[in-house]
Amino acid sequence: MLCKCFAFLFVIALVFGQGPKMRDLFIAGEAYPCYREPVLLAHSDGTVLAFTEGRNNTSCSGHRDGYPKYILLKRSSNFGETWQSVQLLWQGNPDYYVCVHDAIKDVYWLMIQESETVLISNSKDRGSSWSKPEPLVIQSTFDFVKPAVGHGIQINSSLCKSSKLGNCPHGRLMVPSVCQGKTNGSSAFYSCVVFSDDSGVHWQLGGHAQRYSREVTLVQTVNNSASLYLNERNMSPTPGHRFISRSFNAGETLEDFGVDNSLVEPVNANWTGLVTSMCRFDDGNQSRIIYSSPLNANKRAVMGVRISYDEGFTWKATKTVDPDFAGYSDVQKLNSTTVAILYEHGKNTFADSIAFLTVGIDWLE
């Protein structure tokens, strides 16, 4: 009888796929009273890097004057089944930060906004050790170019239908960023892109999106050239739905600005919108873009996953993966069957912990 029950459960798992499985990776406590801004990277060999910002003297931690903020990292070598001890990567006054993996050179690049400076560091051993952060200077007409929150991408020529040279700069590293400047005497923000064509040695500014866009997530789309779909936080006078744009030259310019009214982001008296995330999840049969974001329009709660089968023009599948409070997120393809999300989570507030959640692609569909 027992064997029959296990066989039945196995069949159910095959038919419906793995449902959401969540664990807290970083839990607020005395040393770090608040964790924010998760960043996630996953490698096909099982390496997973989970970053977060440990905060003091901020709204979610209470005010502890004299305490710094931290960039922290946990690593896994088995797809997130077990995790190594916390690594302290940076201590000071960081805000936005982003990490991108150069799969060709197998180097991870980490950019950190430290006050009015951007620092850059790299790891050549899957995050075990990191180079000393150095100032990064990006030539721009904007007053300040800083990394957004999340992961970057690398241009893959297999997604380009045309093989013409110059249409698809294979290996280009793309980092979601925020450009800040002055418009009519007041500060203005724009989602923008920073890229490198020499494996991270030099970085330059690409295109920028419409005014009032800010933190941005991006994916490469299937097209004749190296095309991008960008999904942006909407900080305009009419917020509540995500800004969008596209690039048809690997991020050098952005166009097709608009609003996706099907993608709601929470707005209330305390904040406008939040950081969401996208990744590709392709296999031999189906091309997909995965999108993670809270589904509640009024508060940071109810973490959801949407799937697009037409390169981000429409979203056909929506599933709730966590009904509790939830905020910023970063999503990655963990392996051939599983999606992973690192996100702000809590029972009392959206910033009680940083949680790591896995869910089967079959279950999401």
C-alpha positions as CSV (number, residue, x, y, z in Angstrom):
1,M,0.0,0.0,0.0
2,L,2.8,2.4,0.9
3,C,4.6,1.7,-2.4
4,K,1.4,2.5,-4.3
5,C,1.1,5.8,-2.4
6,F,4.6,6.8,-3.3
7,A,4.0,5.8,-6.9
8,F,0.9,7.9,-7.0
9,L,2.7,11.0,-5.7
10,F,5.5,10.5,-8.2
11,V,3.0,10.5,-11.0
12,I,1.4,13.6,-9.7
13,A,4.8,15.3,-9.6
14,L,5.5,14.4,-13.1
15,V,2.1,15.6,-14.4
16,F,1.9,18.9,-12.5
17,G,5.6,19.7,-11.9
18,Q,7.3,20.9,-8.7
19,G,5.3,23.5,-6.8
20,P,6.9,26.4,-5.0
21,K,9.5,25.5,-2.4
22,M,10.8,28.4,-0.3
23,R,13.4,28.9,2.4
24,D,14.7,32.1,4.1
25,L,18.4,32.7,3.3
26,F,18.9,36.0,5.2
27,I,16.8,36.6,8.3
28,A,16.7,40.0,10.0
29,G,18.4,40.1,13.4
30,E,20.7,42.2,15.7
31,A,23.7,42.2,13.3
32,Y,21.6,43.0,10.3
33,P,18.2,44.3,11.3
34,C,17.0,44.6,7.7
35,Y,17.9,43.0,4.4
36,R,17.0,44.5,1.0
37,E,17.8,44.4,-2.7
38,P,18.3,40.7,-3.6
39,V,20.5,39.8,-6.6
40,L,20.6,36.3,-8.0
41,L,22.9,34.5,-10.5
42,A,22.7,30.8,-11.4
43,H,25.1,28.7,-13.4
44,S,24.3,25.4,-15.2
45,D,26.9,23.5,-13.1
46,G,24.9,24.2,-9.9
47,T,26.7,27.3,-8.8
48,V,24.2,29.9,-7.3
49,L,25.2,33.3,-6.0
50,A,22.7,35.1,-3.7
51,F,23.5,38.7,-2.9
52,T,21.7,41.1,-0.5
53,E,22.2,44.4,1.2
54,G,22.4,44.4,5.0
55,R,21.0,47.7,6.2
56,N,21.3,49.8,9.3
57,N,19.9,53.3,9.9
58,T,17.1,53.0,7.4
59,S,13.3,52.9,7.5
60,C,13.1,49.0,7.6
61,S,15.8,48.6,10.3
62,G,15.3,51.6,12.6
63,H,17.9,54.3,13.0
64,R,21.3,53.1,14.2
65,D,23.6,56.0,13.7
66,G,27.2,55.1,13.0
67,Y,26.4,51.7,11.6
68,P,27.3,51.1,7.9
69,K,25.5,49.1,5.3
70,Y,26.9,45.9,3.7
71,I,26.8,43.9,0.5
72,L,26.6,40.2,1.5
73,L,26.8,37.0,-0.5
74,K,25.8,33.4,0.1
75,R,27.0,30.7,-2.4
76,S,25.7,27.3,-3.3
77,S,27.3,24.6,-5.4
78,N,24.3,22.3,-5.7
79,F,21.5,24.4,-7.2
80,G,20.5,25.9,-3.8
81,E,20.1,22.7,-1.8
82,T,22.8,23.8,0.7
83,W,24.5,27.1,1.2
84,Q,27.9,28.2,2.5
85,S,28.5,30.9,5.2
86,V,27.8,34.5,4.5
87,Q,30.6,36.5,2.8
88,L,31.0,40.2,3.5
89,L,31.9,41.9,0.1
90,W,31.6,45.6,0.9
91,Q,31.0,47.8,3.9
92,G,30.2,51.5,3.7
93,N,27.2,53.3,2.3
94,P,26.1,51.3,-0.7
95,D,22.8,51.7,-2.5
96,Y,22.2,50.2,-5.9
97,Y,24.3,47.3,-7.1
98,V,24.3,44.7,-10.0
99,C,26.2,41.6,-10.9
100,V,26.7,40.0,-14.4
101,H,28.4,36.8,-15.4
102,D,30.8,36.6,-18.4
103,A,30.1,33.0,-19.4
104,I,32.9,33.1,-22.0
105,K,35.6,34.1,-19.5
106,D,33.8,32.7,-16.5
107,V,34.2,36.0,-14.6
108,Y,31.6,37.6,-12.4
109,W,31.5,41.4,-12.4
110,L,30.0,43.3,-9.4
111,M,29.2,47.1,-9.6
112,I,28.3,48.9,-6.4
113,Q,27.0,52.5,-6.0
114,E,28.9,53.9,-3.0
115,S,27.5,57.4,-2.4
116,E,28.3,59.4,-5.5
117,T,30.8,56.8,-6.8
118,V,30.5,53.5,-8.7
119,L,32.9,50.8,-7.7
120,I,33.6,47.6,-9.7
121,S,35.0,44.3,-8.6
122,N,35.3,40.8,-10.2
123,S,35.5,37.2,-9.2
124,K,37.3,34.5,-11.2
125,D,36.5,31.6,-8.9
126,R,32.7,31.5,-8.9
127,G,32.3,34.1,-6.1
128,S,34.7,32.5,-3.6
129,S,37.0,35.6,-3.7
130,W,36.7,39.1,-5.2
131,S,39.2,41.7,-6.4
132,K,39.5,45.0,-4.6
133,P,36.7,47.3,-5.7
134,E,38.0,50.1,-7.9
135,P,36.3,53.3,-9.1
136,L,34.5,53.0,-12.4
137,V,34.3,56.0,-14.7
138,I,31.7,56.0,-17.5
139,Q,31.7,58.9,-19.9
140,S,28.3,60.5,-20.1
141,T,26.4,63.7,-20.4
142,F,24.3,62.7,-17.4
143,D,25.3,63.9,-14.0
144,F,25.5,60.3,-12.6
145,V,25.2,56.8,-14.1
146,K,24.7,54.1,-11.5
147,P,23.9,50.4,-11.6
148,A,20.3,49.3,-11.1
149,V,19.4,46.5,-8.7
150,G,19.6,43.0,-10.2
151,H,21.5,40.9,-12.7
152,G,23.0,41.7,-16.1
153,I,23.0,39.6,-19.2
154,Q,25.4,38.6,-22.0
155,I,24.5,38.8,-25.7
156,N,24.1,35.3,-27.2
157,S,24.4,35.1,-30.9
158,S,22.2,32.0,-31.0
159,L,19.2,34.3,-30.4
160,C,20.1,36.3,-33.5
161,K,18.5,35.0,-36.6
162,S,20.8,37.0,-38.9
163,S,24.5,36.2,-39.0
164,K,25.6,39.5,-40.4
165,L,28.7,40.9,-38.6
166,G,27.8,43.8,-36.4
167,N,24.2,42.8,-35.9
168,C,25.0,40.6,-33.0
169,P,28.0,41.4,-30.8
170,H,28.3,37.9,-29.2
171,G,29.6,38.1,-25.7
172,R,28.7,41.8,-25.0
173,L,28.0,42.3,-21.3
174,M,24.9,44.3,-20.5
175,V,24.2,45.9,-17.2
176,P,20.9,47.5,-16.2
177,S,21.5,51.0,-15.0
178,V,19.9,54.3,-13.9
179,C,20.9,57.6,-15.5
180,Q,20.4,60.8,-13.5
181,G,20.4,64.4,-14.8
182,K,18.7,67.7,-14.7
183,T,15.6,68.6,-16.7
184,N,14.3,72.2,-16.4
185,G,16.2,72.6,-13.2
186,S,14.9,69.5,-11.4
187,S,16.5,66.0,-11.0
188,A,15.3,63.5,-13.6
189,F,15.8,59.7,-13.8
190,Y,16.0,57.4,-16.8
191,S,16.5,53.7,-17.2
192,C,19.6,53.1,-19.2
193,V,22.1,50.4,-20.2
194,V,25.9,50.1,-19.7
195,F,27.8,47.6,-21.7
196,S,31.3,46.1,-22.3
197,D,32.7,44.5,-25.5
198,D,36.1,43.6,-24.0
199,S,35.1,41.2,-21.2
200,G,34.7,43.9,-18.6
201,V,37.9,45.9,-19.2
202,H,36.1,49.0,-20.4
203,W,32.5,50.0,-20.0
204,Q,30.4,52.5,-21.9
205,L,26.9,54.0,-21.8
206,G,24.3,52.8,-24.2
207,G,20.8,54.1,-24.7
208,H,18.3,55.5,-22.2
209,A,14.5,55.1,-21.8
210,Q,11.8,57.6,-21.2
211,R,11.8,60.1,-18.4
212,Y,10.5,58.9,-15.0
213,S,11.7,55.3,-15.7
214,R,14.2,54.2,-13.1
215,E,15.4,50.7,-12.0
216,V,15.2,48.3,-15.0
217,T,15.4,44.6,-15.9
218,L,16.3,43.4,-19.3
219,V,16.4,40.3,-21.5
220,Q,17.7,39.5,-25.0
221,T,14.9,38.7,-27.4
222,V,14.8,36.5,-30.5
223,N,15.2,38.7,-33.6
224,N,17.4,39.3,-36.7
225,S,19.7,41.5,-34.6
226,A,20.8,41.6,-31.0
227,S,17.5,42.9,-29.6
228,L,16.5,43.7,-26.0
229,Y,13.2,44.0,-24.1
230,L,13.4,46.3,-21.1
231,N,10.9,46.5,-18.3
232,E,11.2,49.6,-16.1
233,R,10.0,51.0,-12.8
234,N,7.4,53.7,-13.4
235,M,8.1,56.8,-11.3
236,S,5.9,59.1,-13.4
237,P,3.0,61.2,-12.1
238,T,0.7,58.4,-13.3
239,P,2.4,55.2,-11.8
240,G,1.0,51.8,-11.2
241,H,2.0,50.0,-14.5
242,R,5.4,49.1,-15.8
243,F,7.2,51.2,-18.4
244,I,8.7,49.3,-21.3
245,S,11.2,49.9,-24.2
246,R,13.2,47.9,-26.7
247,S,16.5,48.0,-28.4
248,F,17.4,46.6,-31.8
249,N,21.2,47.2,-31.6
250,A,22.3,45.5,-28.4
251,G,21.5,48.4,-26.2
252,E,23.2,51.2,-28.0
253,T,19.9,53.0,-28.4
254,L,16.4,52.4,-26.9
255,E,13.1,53.0,-28.6
256,D,9.5,51.8,-28.7
257,F,8.8,53.5,-25.3
258,G,5.4,52.6,-23.7
259,V,3.4,51.4,-20.8
260,D,2.4,47.7,-20.3
261,N,-1.1,48.0,-18.6
262,S,-1.1,44.3,-18.0
263,L,1.8,44.6,-15.6
264,V,0.7,46.1,-12.3
265,E,3.2,47.4,-9.7
266,P,2.2,48.4,-6.2
267,V,1.8,52.1,-5.3
268,N,0.8,53.6,-2.0
269,A,1.6,56.6,0.2
270,N,5.1,55.2,1.1
271,W,6.6,54.3,-2.2
272,T,6.0,54.1,-5.9
273,G,6.6,50.8,-7.7
274,L,9.6,48.5,-7.1
275,V,12.3,46.4,-8.6
276,T,11.1,43.4,-10.7
277,S,13.0,40.8,-12.7
278,M,13.1,38.9,-15.9
279,C,15.1,36.0,-17.4
280,R,14.9,33.7,-20.4
281,F,13.8,30.1,-20.0
282,D,14.2,28.4,-23.4
283,D,14.3,24.7,-24.3
284,G,14.2,22.9,-27.6
285,N,10.4,23.2,-27.8
286,Q,9.5,26.5,-26.3
287,S,10.9,30.1,-26.0
288,R,9.9,31.9,-22.9
289,I,10.5,35.1,-20.8
290,I,9.9,34.7,-17.1
291,Y,8.9,37.7,-15.1
292,S,8.7,38.0,-11.3
293,S,6.9,40.7,-9.3
294,P,4.3,41.2,-6.5
295,L,0.8,40.9,-7.9
296,N,-0.9,43.2,-5.4
297,A,-1.5,46.8,-6.7
298,N,-1.6,48.5,-3.3
299,K,1.1,46.9,-1.2
300,R,4.2,44.9,-1.6
301,A,2.7,41.4,-1.3
302,V,1.8,38.2,-3.2
303,M,4.9,37.2,-5.2
304,G,3.9,36.1,-8.7
305,V,5.4,34.7,-11.8
306,R,4.3,35.5,-15.4
307,I,5.4,33.9,-18.6
308,S,5.5,35.4,-22.1
309,Y,5.7,33.2,-25.2
310,D,6.1,36.1,-27.7
311,E,9.2,38.0,-26.5
312,G,7.4,40.2,-23.9
313,F,4.5,41.5,-26.0
314,T,1.9,39.6,-24.0
315,W,1.9,37.6,-20.8
316,K,-0.1,34.4,-21.0
317,A,0.5,32.6,-17.7
318,T,0.4,34.0,-14.2
319,K,0.9,32.1,-11.0
320,T,1.1,33.1,-7.3
321,V,4.2,31.5,-5.7
322,D,4.0,33.2,-2.3
323,P,0.8,34.9,-0.8
324,D,2.8,36.7,2.0
325,F,4.4,40.1,1.9
326,A,7.0,40.4,-0.9
327,G,9.1,43.2,-2.5
328,Y,12.1,43.4,-4.8
329,S,12.9,40.1,-6.6
330,D,15.5,38.6,-9.0
331,V,14.6,35.6,-11.1
332,Q,16.9,33.1,-12.9
333,K,16.7,29.8,-14.8
334,L,18.1,27.3,-12.2
335,N,18.2,24.3,-14.4
336,S,16.3,22.7,-17.3
337,T,13.1,22.2,-15.2
338,T,13.3,24.8,-12.5
339,V,13.0,28.6,-12.0
340,A,14.6,30.3,-8.9
341,I,13.6,33.6,-7.3
342,L,15.5,35.5,-4.6
343,Y,13.1,38.1,-3.1
344,E,12.2,40.3,-0.1
345,H,9.7,38.3,2.0
346,G,7.9,38.4,5.3
347,K,4.9,37.6,7.4
348,N,4.9,41.0,9.1
349,T,6.6,43.2,6.5
350,F,8.0,42.7,3.1
351,A,11.6,43.0,4.5
352,D,11.6,40.4,7.3
353,S,14.0,38.2,5.2
354,I,15.5,37.4,1.9
355,A,13.9,34.2,0.6
356,F,15.1,31.7,-2.0
357,L,12.2,30.0,-3.9
358,T,12.3,27.3,-6.5
359,V,9.4,26.2,-8.7
360,G,9.0,23.9,-11.7
361,I,8.4,25.4,-15.1
362,D,5.7,22.7,-15.7
363,W,3.9,23.9,-12.5
364,L,4.0,27.5,-13.7
365,E,2.5,26.6,-17.0
